[in-house]
Amino acid sequence: MSETDKQLADRVLQTLATARYLHAGAAVDQIEPLREQVGSGGSVERERAEAWLAICSLYDALRTASRGTDLDSRWSKAIEKMTAWSTSIK
């Protein structure tokens, strides 16, 4: 059985909430597959696209962040956009 968009969105939200508190390298490992999973769906609504872009931005920031870089706004935006997508799914 394949995962529905709602199940995917909820799983990604849970992963983001957990990965937020990991070391940057471990967080990158958790977020890397999310980029493809969110970006490769059959539906292409605005909320999903915005969530995908926010995850990609977070991923890139984590990969290039130097020690002490504040990434709270990127985490918050990714979670906010994923929440918006999740709640938009019928």
Sequence and secondary structure as in RCSB ss.txt:
>XXXX:A:sequence
MSETDKQLADRVLQTLATARYLHAGAAVDQIEPLREQVGSGGSVERERAEAWLAICSLYDALRTASRGTDLDSRW
SKAIEKMTAWSTSIK
>XXXX:A:secstr
    HHHHHHHHHHHHHHHTTS HHHHHHHHHHHHHHHHT S   HHHHHHHHHHHHHHHHHHH  TT   HHHH
HHHHHHHHHHHHH  
